[in-house]
Amino acid sequence: MKKEIEYLKREIALMKVLILDLMPHKEEDWLDSADVKQRFNFSESKLYRLRKANAIPHTKIGGRYHYPKAFFNQYLLNKIEE
C-alpha cells in the first residue's frame, strides 16, 4: 500500500508540472467596466444583463467588476472568422 501511495504522489507532482507548463507565464490582462463600455459601446444596463446571464466572465474586486481581456479578444477573432 505504501508503494502505491508514493507512486500516486509522484504522478500528482508530475501532473502539476505539466499543468504549470501549459499555463501562460505572463499575468492575464483585465478590463474594468469603463473599458468594456467604451470599447464595445455597451451601456451600464447591457453590461449588467451580460453579467447576470453569465454571458461574460467577470470577477468583482473591491466593489468593481473586472473582465478578462482574453475573452473579448477571442470573441472578436471568432466574429472575424464568421
PDB file with one MODEL, atoms N, CA, C and O in Angstrom:
MODEL        1
ATOM      1  N   MET A   1       0.833  -1.200   0.000  1.00  0.00           N
ATOM      2  CA  MET A   1       0.000   0.000   0.000  1.00  0.00           C
ATOM      3  C   MET A   1       0.874   1.259   0.000  1.00  0.00           C
ATOM      4  O   MET A   1       0.539   2.249  -0.651  1.00  0.00           O
ATOM      5  N   LYS A   2       1.980   1.220   0.722  1.00  0.00           N
ATOM      6  CA  LYS A   2       2.856   2.378   0.812  1.00  0.00           C
ATOM      7  C   LYS A   2       3.480   2.714  -0.547  1.00  0.00           C
ATOM      8  O   LYS A   2       3.654   3.886  -0.881  1.00  0.00           O
ATOM      9  N   LYS A   3       3.813   1.686  -1.324  1.00  0.00           N
ATOM     10  CA  LYS A   3       4.390   1.898  -2.650  1.00  0.00           C
ATOM     11  C   LYS A   3       3.391   2.586  -3.574  1.00  0.00           C
ATOM     12  O   LYS A   3       3.749   3.471  -4.352  1.00  0.00           O
ATOM     13  N   GLU A   4       2.137   2.165  -3.475  1.00  0.00           N
ATOM     14  CA  GLU A   4       1.099   2.761  -4.323  1.00  0.00           C
ATOM     15  C   GLU A   4       0.897   4.239  -3.989  1.00  0.00           C
ATOM     16  O   GLU A   4       0.704   5.064  -4.882  1.00  0.00           O
ATOM     17  N   ILE A   5       0.944   4.562  -2.708  1.00  0.00           N
ATOM     18  CA  ILE A   5       0.777   5.957  -2.288  1.00  0.00           C
ATOM     19  C   ILE A   5       1.937   6.803  -2.795  1.00  0.00           C
ATOM     20  O   ILE A   5       1.724   7.909  -3.291  1.00  0.00           O
ATOM     21  N   GLU A   6       3.145   6.304  -2.678  1.00  0.00           N
ATOM     22  CA  GLU A   6       4.313   7.031  -3.185  1.00  0.00           C
ATOM     23  C   GLU A   6       4.233   7.207  -4.691  1.00  0.00           C
ATOM     24  O   GLU A   6       4.579   8.267  -5.212  1.00  0.00           O
ATOM     25  N   TYR A   7       3.782   6.180  -5.390  1.00  0.00           N
ATOM     26  CA  TYR A   7       3.620   6.258  -6.835  1.00  0.00           C
ATOM     27  C   TYR A   7       2.603   7.350  -7.195  1.00  0.00           C
ATOM     28  O   TYR A   7       2.838   8.157  -8.095  1.00  0.00           O
ATOM     29  N   LEU A   8       1.490   7.364  -6.489  1.00  0.00           N
ATOM     30  CA  LEU A   8       0.460   8.369  -6.751  1.00  0.00           C
ATOM     31  C   LEU A   8       0.971   9.780  -6.461  1.00  0.00           C
ATOM     32  O   LEU A   8       0.660  10.712  -7.202  1.00  0.00           O
ATOM     33  N   LYS A   9       1.745   9.944  -5.401  1.00  0.00           N
ATOM     34  CA  LYS A   9       2.312  11.257  -5.083  1.00  0.00           C
ATOM     35  C   LYS A   9       3.236  11.736  -6.197  1.00  0.00           C
ATOM     36  O   LYS A   9       3.208  12.910  -6.565  1.00  0.00           O
ATOM     37  N   ARG A  10       4.059  10.826  -6.738  1.00  0.00           N
ATOM     38  CA  ARG A  10       4.947  11.195  -7.840  1.00  0.00           C
ATOM     39  C   ARG A  10       4.153  11.564  -9.083  1.00  0.00           C
ATOM     40  O   ARG A  10       4.489  12.521  -9.780  1.00  0.00           O
ATOM     41  N   GLU A  11       3.104  10.808  -9.357  1.00  0.00           N
ATOM     42  CA  GLU A  11       2.267  11.093 -10.528  1.00  0.00           C
ATOM     43  C   GLU A  11       1.570  12.454 -10.382  1.00  0.00           C
ATOM     44  O   GLU A  11       1.474  13.205 -11.352  1.00  0.00           O
ATOM     45  N   ILE A  12       1.094  12.766  -9.201  1.00  0.00           N
ATOM     46  CA  ILE A  12       0.452  14.065  -8.954  1.00  0.00           C
ATOM     47  C   ILE A  12       1.453  15.196  -9.150  1.00  0.00           C
ATOM     48  O   ILE A  12       1.137  16.219  -9.757  1.00  0.00           O
ATOM     49  N   ALA A  13       2.656  15.006  -8.635  1.00  0.00           N
ATOM     50  CA  ALA A  13       3.687  16.035  -8.801  1.00  0.00           C
ATOM     51  C   ALA A  13       3.999  16.241 -10.285  1.00  0.00           C
ATOM     52  O   ALA A  13       4.168  17.376 -10.731  1.00  0.00           O
ATOM     53  N   LEU A  14       4.075  15.158 -11.043  1.00  0.00           N
ATOM     54  CA  LEU A  14       4.330  15.260 -12.483  1.00  0.00           C
ATOM     55  C   LEU A  14       3.184  15.990 -13.190  1.00  0.00           C
ATOM     56  O   LEU A  14       3.420  16.817 -14.071  1.00  0.00           O
ATOM     57  N   MET A  15       1.950  15.683 -12.801  1.00  0.00           N
ATOM     58  CA  MET A  15       0.798  16.356 -13.403  1.00  0.00           C
ATOM     59  C   MET A  15       0.817  17.848 -13.105  1.00  0.00           C
ATOM     60  O   MET A  15       0.473  18.651 -13.973  1.00  0.00           O
ATOM     61  N   LYS A  16       1.210  18.232 -11.900  1.00  0.00           N
ATOM     62  CA  LYS A  16       1.303  19.657 -11.551  1.00  0.00           C
ATOM     63  C   LYS A  16       2.306  20.366 -12.445  1.00  0.00           C
ATOM     64  O   LYS A  16       2.049  21.474 -12.916  1.00  0.00           O
ATOM     65  N   VAL A  17       3.441  19.735 -12.679  1.00  0.00           N
ATOM     66  CA  VAL A  17       4.465  20.328 -13.547  1.00  0.00           C
ATOM     67  C   VAL A  17       3.926  20.493 -14.961  1.00  0.00           C
ATOM     68  O   VAL A  17       4.119  21.536 -15.585  1.00  0.00           O
ATOM     69  N   LEU A  18       3.256  19.473 -15.464  1.00  0.00           N
ATOM     70  CA  LEU A  18       2.708  19.548 -16.822  1.00  0.00           C
ATOM     71  C   LEU A  18       1.650  20.638 -16.941  1.00  0.00           C
ATOM     72  O   LEU A  18       1.618  21.369 -17.931  1.00  0.00           O
ATOM     73  N   ILE A  19       0.791  20.751 -15.944  1.00  0.00           N
ATOM     74  CA  ILE A  19      -0.249  21.786 -15.971  1.00  0.00           C
ATOM     75  C   ILE A  19       0.372  23.175 -15.931  1.00  0.00           C
ATOM     76  O   ILE A  19      -0.054  24.065 -16.666  1.00  0.00           O
ATOM     77  N   LEU A  20       1.369  23.367 -15.084  1.00  0.00           N
ATOM     78  CA  LEU A  20       2.027  24.667 -14.992  1.00  0.00           C
ATOM     79  C   LEU A  20       2.717  25.031 -16.305  1.00  0.00           C
ATOM     80  O   LEU A  20       2.762  26.204 -16.674  1.00  0.00           O
ATOM     81  N   ASP A  21       3.252  24.043 -17.007  1.00  0.00           N
ATOM     82  CA  ASP A  21       3.877  24.301 -18.308  1.00  0.00           C
ATOM     83  C   ASP A  21       2.862  24.745 -19.347  1.00  0.00           C
ATOM     84  O   ASP A  21       3.194  25.514 -20.249  1.00  0.00           O
ATOM     85  N   LEU A  22       1.636  24.271 -19.230  1.00  0.00           N
ATOM     86  CA  LEU A  22       0.596  24.637 -20.191  1.00  0.00           C
ATOM     87  C   LEU A  22       0.023  26.021 -19.946  1.00  0.00           C
ATOM     88  O   LEU A  22      -0.509  26.651 -20.860  1.00  0.00           O
ATOM     89  N   MET A  23       0.131  26.491 -18.715  1.00  0.00           N
ATOM     90  CA  MET A  23      -0.431  27.793 -18.363  1.00  0.00           C
ATOM     91  C   MET A  23       0.464  28.906 -18.899  1.00  0.00           C
ATOM     92  O   MET A  23       1.687  28.769 -18.927  1.00  0.00           O
ATOM     93  N   PRO A  24      -0.154  30.010 -19.326  1.00  0.00           N
ATOM     94  CA  PRO A  24       0.672  31.137 -19.761  1.00  0.00           C
ATOM     95  C   PRO A  24       1.486  31.681 -18.591  1.00  0.00           C
ATOM     96  O   PRO A  24       1.023  31.704 -17.450  1.00  0.00           O
ATOM     97  N   HIS A  25       2.691  32.111 -18.893  1.00  0.00           N
ATOM     98  CA  HIS A  25       3.582  32.566 -17.838  1.00  0.00           C
ATOM     99  C   HIS A  25       3.428  34.046 -17.515  1.00  0.00           C
ATOM    100  O   HIS A  25       3.972  34.514 -16.515  1.00  0.00           O
ATOM    101  N   LYS A  26       2.715  34.774 -18.322  1.00  0.00           N
ATOM    102  CA  LYS A  26       2.515  36.181 -18.004  1.00  0.00           C
ATOM    103  C   LYS A  26       1.152  36.358 -17.345  1.00  0.00           C
ATOM    104  O   LYS A  26       0.244  35.547 -17.530  1.00  0.00           O
ATOM    105  N   GLU A  27       1.032  37.405 -16.596  1.00  0.00           N
ATOM    106  CA  GLU A  27      -0.233  37.678 -15.931  1.00  0.00           C
ATOM    107  C   GLU A  27      -1.279  38.076 -16.972  1.00  0.00           C
ATOM    108  O   GLU A  27      -0.975  38.712 -17.981  1.00  0.00           O
ATOM    109  N   GLU A  28      -2.495  37.688 -16.696  1.00  0.00           N
ATOM    110  CA  GLU A  28      -3.584  37.993 -17.609  1.00  0.00           C
ATOM    111  C   GLU A  28      -3.994  39.454 -17.460  1.00  0.00           C
ATOM    112  O   GLU A  28      -4.040  39.991 -16.354  1.00  0.00           O
ATOM    113  N   ASP A  29      -4.288  40.082 -18.588  1.00  0.00           N
ATOM    114  CA  ASP A  29      -4.775  41.459 -18.565  1.00  0.00           C
ATOM    115  C   ASP A  29      -6.273  41.457 -18.296  1.00  0.00           C
ATOM    116  O   ASP A  29      -7.007  40.585 -18.763  1.00  0.00           O
ATOM    117  N   TRP A  30      -6.702  42.438 -17.544  1.00  0.00           N
ATOM    118  CA  TRP A  30      -8.112  42.575 -17.195  1.00  0.00           C
ATOM    119  C   TRP A  30      -8.600  43.955 -17.600  1.00  0.00           C
ATOM    120  O   TRP A  30      -7.838  44.923 -17.591  1.00  0.00           O
ATOM    121  N   LEU A  31      -9.853  44.036 -17.948  1.00  0.00           N
ATOM    122  CA  LEU A  31     -10.513  45.299 -18.269  1.00  0.00           C
ATOM    123  C   LEU A  31     -11.518  45.599 -17.176  1.00  0.00           C
ATOM    124  O   LEU A  31     -12.143  44.688 -16.632  1.00  0.00           O
ATOM    125  N   ASP A  32     -11.676  46.870 -16.853  1.00  0.00           N
ATOM    126  CA  ASP A  32     -12.742  47.203 -15.912  1.00  0.00           C
ATOM    127  C   ASP A  32     -13.997  47.569 -16.707  1.00  0.00           C
ATOM    128  O   ASP A  32     -13.977  47.594 -17.938  1.00  0.00           O
ATOM    129  N   SER A  33     -15.064  47.848 -16.004  1.00  0.00           N
ATOM    130  CA  SER A  33     -16.352  48.114 -16.672  1.00  0.00           C
ATOM    131  C   SER A  33     -16.262  49.298 -17.620  1.00  0.00           C
ATOM    132  O   SER A  33     -16.833  49.260 -18.710  1.00  0.00           O
ATOM    133  N   ALA A  34     -15.555  50.346 -17.222  1.00  0.00           N
ATOM    134  CA  ALA A  34     -15.438  51.533 -18.073  1.00  0.00           C
ATOM    135  C   ALA A  34     -14.743  51.181 -19.393  1.00  0.00           C
ATOM    136  O   ALA A  34     -15.154  51.654 -20.453  1.00  0.00           O
ATOM    137  N   ASP A  35     -13.702  50.362 -19.334  1.00  0.00           N
ATOM    138  CA  ASP A  35     -13.008  49.947 -20.554  1.00  0.00           C
ATOM    139  C   ASP A  35     -13.933  49.171 -21.482  1.00  0.00           C
ATOM    140  O   ASP A  35     -13.971  49.426 -22.686  1.00  0.00           O
ATOM    141  N   VAL A  36     -14.675  48.226 -20.922  1.00  0.00           N
ATOM    142  CA  VAL A  36     -15.570  47.394 -21.730  1.00  0.00           C
ATOM    143  C   VAL A  36     -16.663  48.252 -22.355  1.00  0.00           C
ATOM    144  O   VAL A  36     -16.970  48.106 -23.538  1.00  0.00           O
ATOM    145  N   LYS A  37     -17.248  49.142 -21.568  1.00  0.00           N
ATOM    146  CA  LYS A  37     -18.312  50.003 -22.096  1.00  0.00           C
ATOM    147  C   LYS A  37     -17.795  50.883 -23.226  1.00  0.00           C
ATOM    148  O   LYS A  37     -18.490  51.086 -24.222  1.00  0.00           O
ATOM    149  N   GLN A  38     -16.594  51.402 -23.082  1.00  0.00           N
ATOM    150  CA  GLN A  38     -16.036  52.281 -24.107  1.00  0.00           C
ATOM    151  C   GLN A  38     -15.675  51.505 -25.374  1.00  0.00           C
ATOM    152  O   GLN A  38     -15.996  51.940 -26.480  1.00  0.00           O
ATOM    153  N   ARG A  39     -15.016  50.369 -25.217  1.00  0.00           N
ATOM    154  CA  ARG A  39     -14.547  49.607 -26.385  1.00  0.00           C
ATOM    155  C   ARG A  39     -15.682  48.992 -27.184  1.00  0.00           C
ATOM    156  O   ARG A  39     -15.588  48.885 -28.406  1.00  0.00           O
ATOM    157  N   PHE A  40     -16.746  48.589 -26.518  1.00  0.00           N
ATOM    158  CA  PHE A  40     -17.834  47.888 -27.206  1.00  0.00           C
ATOM    159  C   PHE A  40     -19.134  48.685 -27.243  1.00  0.00           C
ATOM    160  O   PHE A  40     -20.171  48.180 -27.672  1.00  0.00           O
ATOM    161  N   ASN A  41     -19.067  49.928 -26.791  1.00  0.00           N
ATOM    162  CA  ASN A  41     -20.237  50.803 -26.786  1.00  0.00           C
ATOM    163  C   ASN A  41     -21.416  50.158 -26.040  1.00  0.00           C
ATOM    164  O   ASN A  41     -22.556  50.201 -26.503  1.00  0.00           O
ATOM    165  N   PHE A  42     -21.122  49.563 -24.885  1.00  0.00           N
ATOM    166  CA  PHE A  42     -22.150  48.957 -24.038  1.00  0.00           C
ATOM    167  C   PHE A  42     -22.624  49.991 -23.025  1.00  0.00           C
ATOM    168  O   PHE A  42     -21.844  50.810 -22.541  1.00  0.00           O
ATOM    169  N   SER A  43     -23.902  49.939 -22.718  1.00  0.00           N
ATOM    170  CA  SER A  43     -24.422  50.755 -21.627  1.00  0.00           C
ATOM    171  C   SER A  43     -24.202  50.000 -20.315  1.00  0.00           C
ATOM    172  O   SER A  43     -23.862  48.817 -20.312  1.00  0.00           O
ATOM    173  N   GLU A  44     -24.400  50.699 -19.215  1.00  0.00           N
ATOM    174  CA  GLU A  44     -24.262  50.048 -17.903  1.00  0.00           C
ATOM    175  C   GLU A  44     -25.283  48.929 -17.767  1.00  0.00           C
ATOM    176  O   GLU A  44     -24.972  47.872 -17.219  1.00  0.00           O
ATOM    177  N   SER A  45     -26.502  49.149 -18.261  1.00  0.00           N
ATOM    178  CA  SER A  45     -27.538  48.117 -18.137  1.00  0.00           C
ATOM    179  C   SER A  45     -27.215  46.897 -19.016  1.00  0.00           C
ATOM    180  O   SER A  45     -27.496  45.766 -18.620  1.00  0.00           O
ATOM    181  N   LYS A  46     -26.637  47.111 -20.187  1.00  0.00           N
ATOM    182  CA  LYS A  46     -26.237  45.997 -21.053  1.00  0.00           C
ATOM    183  C   LYS A  46     -25.165  45.157 -20.358  1.00  0.00           C
ATOM    184  O   LYS A  46     -25.233  43.928 -20.369  1.00  0.00           O
ATOM    185  N   LEU A  47     -24.195  45.807 -19.765  1.00  0.00           N
ATOM    186  CA  LEU A  47     -23.128  45.113 -19.055  1.00  0.00           C
ATOM    187  C   LEU A  47     -23.702  44.348 -17.862  1.00  0.00           C
ATOM    188  O   LEU A  47     -23.289  43.221 -17.589  1.00  0.00           O
ATOM    189  N   TYR A  48     -24.633  44.948 -17.167  1.00  0.00           N
ATOM    190  CA  TYR A  48     -25.284  44.284 -16.041  1.00  0.00           C
ATOM    191  C   TYR A  48     -26.010  43.020 -16.502  1.00  0.00           C
ATOM    192  O   TYR A  48     -25.892  41.968 -15.874  1.00  0.00           O
ATOM    193  N   ARG A  49     -26.763  43.127 -17.607  1.00  0.00           N
ATOM    194  CA  ARG A  49     -27.505  41.967 -18.116  1.00  0.00           C
ATOM    195  C   ARG A  49     -26.565  40.845 -18.543  1.00  0.00           C
ATOM    196  O   ARG A  49     -26.860  39.672 -18.313  1.00  0.00           O
ATOM    197  N   LEU A  50     -25.444  41.187 -19.158  1.00  0.00           N
ATOM    198  CA  LEU A  50     -24.472  40.174 -19.575  1.00  0.00           C
ATOM    199  C   LEU A  50     -23.856  39.473 -18.360  1.00  0.00           C
ATOM    200  O   LEU A  50     -23.650  38.259 -18.374  1.00  0.00           O
ATOM    201  N   ARG A  51     -23.566  40.242 -17.317  1.00  0.00           N
ATOM    202  CA  ARG A  51     -23.033  39.636 -16.091  1.00  0.00           C
ATOM    203  C   ARG A  51     -24.070  38.727 -15.455  1.00  0.00           C
ATOM    204  O   ARG A  51     -23.765  37.599 -15.067  1.00  0.00           O
ATOM    205  N   LYS A  52     -25.291  39.220 -15.349  1.00  0.00           N
ATOM    206  CA  LYS A  52     -26.367  38.472 -14.694  1.00  0.00           C
ATOM    207  C   LYS A  52     -26.635  37.155 -15.416  1.00  0.00           C
ATOM    208  O   LYS A  52     -26.929  36.148 -14.772  1.00  0.00           O
ATOM    209  N   ALA A  53     -26.537  37.151 -16.740  1.00  0.00           N
ATOM    210  CA  ALA A  53     -26.774  35.949 -17.542  1.00  0.00           C
ATOM    211  C   ALA A  53     -25.520  35.073 -17.638  1.00  0.00           C
ATOM    212  O   ALA A  53     -25.539  34.029 -18.291  1.00  0.00           O
ATOM    213  N   ASN A  54     -24.443  35.492 -16.994  1.00  0.00           N
ATOM    214  CA  ASN A  54     -23.152  34.803 -17.088  1.00  0.00           C
ATOM    215  C   ASN A  54     -22.699  34.638 -18.534  1.00  0.00           C
ATOM    216  O   ASN A  54     -22.080  33.637 -18.897  1.00  0.00           O
ATOM    217  N   ALA A  55     -23.018  35.631 -19.346  1.00  0.00           N
ATOM    218  CA  ALA A  55     -22.624  35.611 -20.755  1.00  0.00           C
ATOM    219  C   ALA A  55     -21.175  36.066 -20.938  1.00  0.00           C
ATOM    220  O   ALA A  55     -20.553  35.787 -21.963  1.00  0.00           O
ATOM    221  N   ILE A  56     -20.653  36.760 -19.948  1.00  0.00           N
ATOM    222  CA  ILE A  56     -19.246  37.176 -19.987  1.00  0.00           C
ATOM    223  C   ILE A  56     -18.606  36.829 -18.640  1.00  0.00           C
ATOM    224  O   ILE A  56     -19.231  36.996 -17.592  1.00  0.00           O
ATOM    225  N   PRO A  57     -17.369  36.351 -18.669  1.00  0.00           N
ATOM    226  CA  PRO A  57     -16.702  36.063 -17.406  1.00  0.00           C
ATOM    227  C   PRO A  57     -16.345  37.357 -16.688  1.00  0.00           C
ATOM    228  O   PRO A  57     -15.952  38.338 -17.319  1.00  0.00           O
ATOM    229  N   HIS A  58     -16.483  37.354 -15.384  1.00  0.00           N
ATOM    230  CA  HIS A  58     -16.202  38.559 -14.616  1.00  0.00           C
ATOM    231  C   HIS A  58     -15.861  38.198 -13.181  1.00  0.00           C
ATOM    232  O   HIS A  58     -16.159  37.103 -12.704  1.00  0.00           O
ATOM    233  N   THR A  59     -15.238  39.134 -12.518  1.00  0.00           N
ATOM    234  CA  THR A  59     -14.973  38.995 -11.093  1.00  0.00           C
ATOM    235  C   THR A  59     -15.113  40.368 -10.463  1.00  0.00           C
ATOM    236  O   THR A  59     -14.882  41.391 -11.107  1.00  0.00           O
ATOM    237  N   LYS A  60     -15.489  40.373  -9.214  1.00  0.00           N
ATOM    238  CA  LYS A  60     -15.662  41.634  -8.506  1.00  0.00           C
ATOM    239  C   LYS A  60     -14.542  41.763  -7.492  1.00  0.00           C
ATOM    240  O   LYS A  60     -14.384  40.921  -6.607  1.00  0.00           O
ATOM    241  N   ILE A  61     -13.769  42.825  -7.632  1.00  0.00           N
ATOM    242  CA  ILE A  61     -12.650  43.079  -6.733  1.00  0.00           C
ATOM    243  C   ILE A  61     -12.802  44.486  -6.184  1.00  0.00           C
ATOM    244  O   ILE A  61     -12.805  45.457  -6.940  1.00  0.00           O
ATOM    245  N   GLY A  62     -12.926  44.594  -4.901  1.00  0.00           N
ATOM    246  CA  GLY A  62     -13.032  45.903  -4.262  1.00  0.00           C
ATOM    247  C   GLY A  62     -14.215  46.718  -4.737  1.00  0.00           C
ATOM    248  O   GLY A  62     -14.118  47.940  -4.850  1.00  0.00           O
ATOM    249  N   GLY A  63     -15.321  46.070  -5.016  1.00  0.00           N
ATOM    250  CA  GLY A  63     -16.521  46.779  -5.436  1.00  0.00           C
ATOM    251  C   GLY A  63     -16.571  47.111  -6.918  1.00  0.00           C
ATOM    252  O   GLY A  63     -17.540  47.714  -7.381  1.00  0.00           O
ATOM    253  N   ARG A  64     -15.546  46.729  -7.669  1.00  0.00           N
ATOM    254  CA  ARG A  64     -15.513  46.997  -9.111  1.00  0.00           C
ATOM    255  C   ARG A  64     -15.440  45.679  -9.872  1.00  0.00           C
ATOM    256  O   ARG A  64     -14.769  44.739  -9.448  1.00  0.00           O
ATOM    257  N   TYR A  65     -16.137  45.625 -10.996  1.00  0.00           N
ATOM    258  CA  TYR A  65     -16.112  44.437 -11.828  1.00  0.00           C
ATOM    259  C   TYR A  65     -14.932  44.500 -12.791  1.00  0.00           C
ATOM    260  O   TYR A  65     -14.579  45.561 -13.305  1.00  0.00           O
ATOM    261  N   HIS A  66     -14.335  43.334 -13.020  1.00  0.00           N
ATOM    262  CA  HIS A  66     -13.224  43.204 -13.954  1.00  0.00           C
ATOM    263  C   HIS A  66     -13.495  42.023 -14.867  1.00  0.00           C
ATOM    264  O   HIS A  66     -14.124  41.043 -14.468  1.00  0.00           O
ATOM    265  N   TYR A  67     -13.007  42.130 -16.114  1.00  0.00           N
ATOM    266  CA  TYR A  67     -13.293  41.142 -17.144  1.00  0.00           C
ATOM    267  C   TYR A  67     -11.978  40.754 -17.825  1.00  0.00           C
ATOM    268  O   TYR A  67     -11.152  41.625 -18.099  1.00  0.00           O
ATOM    269  N   PRO A  68     -11.770  39.454 -18.105  1.00  0.00           N
ATOM    270  CA  PRO A  68     -10.522  39.056 -18.754  1.00  0.00           C
ATOM    271  C   PRO A  68     -10.469  39.546 -20.203  1.00  0.00           C
ATOM    272  O   PRO A  68     -11.376  39.286 -20.994  1.00  0.00           O
ATOM    273  N   LYS A  69      -9.408  40.246 -20.527  1.00  0.00           N
ATOM    274  CA  LYS A  69      -9.236  40.805 -21.867  1.00  0.00           C
ATOM    275  C   LYS A  69      -9.189  39.694 -22.913  1.00  0.00           C
ATOM    276  O   LYS A  69      -9.662  39.876 -24.035  1.00  0.00           O
ATOM    277  N   ALA A  70      -8.623  38.552 -22.553  1.00  0.00           N
ATOM    278  CA  ALA A  70      -8.505  37.435 -23.494  1.00  0.00           C
ATOM    279  C   ALA A  70      -9.877  36.974 -23.994  1.00  0.00           C
ATOM    280  O   ALA A  70     -10.005  36.550 -25.142  1.00  0.00           O
ATOM    281  N   PHE A  71     -10.894  37.053 -23.147  1.00  0.00           N
ATOM    282  CA  PHE A  71     -12.238  36.656 -23.560  1.00  0.00           C
ATOM    283  C   PHE A  71     -12.727  37.530 -24.709  1.00  0.00           C
ATOM    284  O   PHE A  71     -13.268  37.025 -25.692  1.00  0.00           O
ATOM    285  N   PHE A  72     -12.538  38.829 -24.586  1.00  0.00           N
ATOM    286  CA  PHE A  72     -13.008  39.743 -25.627  1.00  0.00           C
ATOM    287  C   PHE A  72     -12.166  39.625 -26.889  1.00  0.00           C
ATOM    288  O   PHE A  72     -12.687  39.754 -27.996  1.00  0.00           O
ATOM    289  N   ASN A  73     -10.860  39.380 -26.731  1.00  0.00           N
ATOM    290  CA  ASN A  73     -10.011  39.161 -27.905  1.00  0.00           C
ATOM    291  C   ASN A  73     -10.477  37.938 -28.685  1.00  0.00           C
ATOM    292  O   ASN A  73     -10.570  37.977 -29.912  1.00  0.00           O
ATOM    293  N   GLN A  74     -10.772  36.850 -27.970  1.00  0.00           N
ATOM    294  CA  GLN A  74     -11.243  35.632 -28.633  1.00  0.00           C
ATOM    295  C   GLN A  74     -12.610  35.858 -29.271  1.00  0.00           C
ATOM    296  O   GLN A  74     -12.876  35.361 -30.365  1.00  0.00           O
ATOM    297  N   TYR A  75     -13.468  36.599 -28.598  1.00  0.00           N
ATOM    298  CA  TYR A  75     -14.795  36.907 -29.148  1.00  0.00           C
ATOM    299  C   TYR A  75     -14.663  37.651 -30.470  1.00  0.00           C
ATOM    300  O   TYR A  75     -15.359  37.344 -31.438  1.00  0.00           O
ATOM    301  N   LEU A  76     -13.767  38.629 -30.504  1.00  0.00           N
ATOM    302  CA  LEU A  76     -13.567  39.399 -31.733  1.00  0.00           C
ATOM    303  C   LEU A  76     -12.978  38.533 -32.841  1.00  0.00           C
ATOM    304  O   LEU A  76     -13.378  38.654 -33.999  1.00  0.00           O
ATOM    305  N   LEU A  77     -12.046  37.673 -32.502  1.00  0.00           N
ATOM    306  CA  LEU A  77     -11.474  36.769 -33.507  1.00  0.00           C
ATOM    307  C   LEU A  77     -12.538  35.832 -34.081  1.00  0.00           C
ATOM    308  O   LEU A  77     -12.555  35.563 -35.282  1.00  0.00           O
ATOM    309  N   ASN A  78     -13.413  35.346 -33.224  1.00  0.00           N
ATOM    310  CA  ASN A  78     -14.500  34.475 -33.691  1.00  0.00           C
ATOM    311  C   ASN A  78     -15.436  35.234 -34.634  1.00  0.00           C
ATOM    312  O   ASN A  78     -15.903  34.681 -35.630  1.00  0.00           O
ATOM    313  N   LYS A  79     -15.704  36.489 -34.319  1.00  0.00           N
ATOM    314  CA  LYS A  79     -16.570  37.306 -35.184  1.00  0.00           C
ATOM    315  C   LYS A  79     -15.934  37.532 -36.558  1.00  0.00           C
ATOM    316  O   LYS A  79     -16.623  37.545 -37.578  1.00  0.00           O
ATOM    317  N   ILE A  80     -14.611  37.710 -36.569  1.00  0.00           N
ATOM    318  CA  ILE A  80     -13.911  37.920 -37.839  1.00  0.00           C
ATOM    319  C   ILE A  80     -13.988  36.672 -38.713  1.00  0.00           C
ATOM    320  O   ILE A  80     -14.129  36.773 -39.932  1.00  0.00           O
ATOM    321  N   GLU A  81     -13.896  35.493 -38.091  1.00  0.00           N
ATOM    322  CA  GLU A  81     -13.891  34.243 -38.824  1.00  0.00           C
ATOM    323  C   GLU A  81     -15.251  33.865 -39.340  1.00  0.00           C
ATOM    324  O   GLU A  81     -15.345  33.023 -40.233  1.00  0.00           O
ATOM    325  N   GLU A  82     -16.318  34.452 -38.818  1.00  0.00           N
ATOM    326  CA  GLU A  82     -17.681  34.094 -39.254  1.00  0.00           C
ATOM    327  C   GLU A  82     -17.948  34.538 -40.664  1.00  0.00           C
ATOM    328  O   GLU A  82     -19.041  34.317 -41.185  1.00  0.00           O
TER     329      GLU A  82
ENDMDL
END
